[in-house]
Amino acid sequence: MLLYSDVTESGDVLGNRLVVLKLRGGEYVFLQEAQGQLFAPQVGTAVIDPKKDDFSFQITESDKLIATFKGKMTEKFVTGVFETKGVNGVTQTNFKLPRIVDRQQRFPDCK
């Protein structure tokens, strides 16, 4: 399990949290957004190429593609472009999330 997050708790909870799980059947991501509160995580399938640090994932809802991410995963960061599809068209957001390795660090509870 790898955890990347820029979630802060100074006043309002803000940021993004990305958990990458490498399981026998493949790689999966849990993406959680925080804007005043932590929202329910979105689950997607991931593709990881450790030789090139390439990392991508897709999130679907009711068998419909709603978001994609393409970027790089290193020991210190996940960087790339997150593309969401909504009623107003396609939105692209640049991501740079630091890896969290200290298990003693406190994170906001999922409510």
N, C-alpha and C positions, 0 to 999 in steps of 0.2 A: 504494500500500500504506500502510495506517495501522496503527500498533501502539499498543495500550493494555495496560498491565501494572502489577500491584502485587506481582510476584514478588520476594521478598527471599531473600538467601542468608546471613543471619545465623544460623549453626548449621544448622538444617534449611531446605530450600527450601520456601517456602510462598507461596501466592497464586494468581492467575489471569493468564493472558496471552490477549489477543484480537487477532488479526490480521484486518484487513478488506481484502479484495482487490476492487478495482473492475476488472472485465474486460469485454471487448466483449460477452460473452454474459450478463452480469449481475454481481451482487455476491455475494461469498462470505465466510464467516468460518471461521477456524480458532481453536477455543477449547481452551486447554490449562490443566489444573489441576495444581497442585503441592502435595503434602502429604508432605513428606519426600523426595520425588523428583518429577520432571516426568513426568506421564503422557502417553500418546499423544494427539495433538490430535484433537478431534472436528470434523468438517467440516459446515457447514450453508449454506443459502442465505439471503441477506439482502435486506431491502427498506429503502432509504434515501430519505427525503424531505428534501433539503437546505433547502427553504424553511421547514420547521417544525422541523428538526433531529430529526425522528422516525426511529427506527432499530429494526428488529426482525429477528429471525432464528429459524429452526427447525433443529433437529438431528434427523435420523432415523437409525434403525438397522434394517436389513432391511425397509425401507419402512414402519416403524412410528415414529410421532412419539414422541420420548423427552424433548424439551426445547424450550422456547420462551423468547424474550427480547423484552421490549417496553420501550423507553426512549427516551433522547435521546443524540445524538452531537454533541459540540461540538469546537472546536479543542483544548480542554484535557481533556475527560473524556467517558467513556461512563457514563451512569447509567441505572438502570432495575431491573426485576424479572426474574429468571431463574427459570423454573418447570420443575422436573423431575418426570417421572412414573416411579415405581418400584413395587416390590412393596408398599411401605408407604403408597401413595397419592401425593398431590401435595405437593411441597416447594417453597416460594417463598423465594428469597434475593435480598436487595437488593444491587445491584452499584454500585460507583463506582470505575472504573479510570482512572487518569491516562494521558494520551497521552504516549508516549515519542517525542521528536523528535531527541534527540542521538544521532547514529549512533555516537559513540565510547563510549557507555555499554555496559558489559559485561553480558551476560545469561548465565544458566546454559546449558551445552550440552545439547542434546537427546540423551538416551542411550537 
